[in-house]
Amino acid sequence: MTIKTIEEVRAYVQKDYWVTGQSNGKSGFENFHIDWNWNNKLLEALEQADSFSGKKILDLGCAYGQVVACMLKKGYDAYGIDLSDFAIAEGHKEYSPLVGRTIQGSIHELGPYEDETFDFLYSQQVFEHVPADVCDELAAETFRIAKPGATLWAGLVLDLCKDYQPQGFNPKDTDKTHINLRHGSWWDKKFLNAGWSIDKEFDNKFRNHRLPDGSSFFDDYGWHTISYKKD
């Protein structure tokens, strides 16, 4: 199976992607749910990098809305968007305050959000699912909805892209929606052309946060990260 378009990605990331993905060979997920413990630890690390009080936050590719849910519980003004109809609906069932906060849609078409709306844009292991031919729109749309001074941070799956960056995908990868595995320099060109500036301050603070056992989230995940600022 070769997936090329955003419509094909959307068709792929439905129930059997999230609930039985490991069993059926479609993804690394199995009985996906909101993992409050893991996501609260993630939020704690994010809070070490920035103060979210009084800020409006958007999770790009929010899945069930697990990060948004943790932020809402702490009183933050958080929202999310995800391509999967199933994931959005399941998140609403699991945590009802997500209704009206998380919506179905593509992160390269952010029409539901007005210009200069958000102070912080967050995305984790999502950009690699976006077809390369709409990534200029992704960069431009995120810039449009960001307030001056806003930060955009994204985690990318570096361990998958090391050997396959020239073609954008790993043919041995189970998840066929990992169609755009690129290094940071590829993404930098897209986002800098859209008006963003590279900003490592947030990324460095996030990476330097340590959990009680001395580890960080980045010890267990082969994430590459990109971090930008809207001047």
PyMOL commands that set and color helices and strands:
alter all, ss='L'
color gray80, all
select helices_A, chain A and resi 6-12+15-18+21-24+36-49+66-73+85-94+96-98+127-129+132-145+158-161+184-193+200-208+217-220
alter helices_A, ss='H'
color red, helices_A
select strands_A, chain A and resi 56-60+77-82+102-104+118-124+146-157+197-198+223-229
alter strands_A, ss='S'
color yellow, strands_A
deselect
rebuild
show_as cartoon
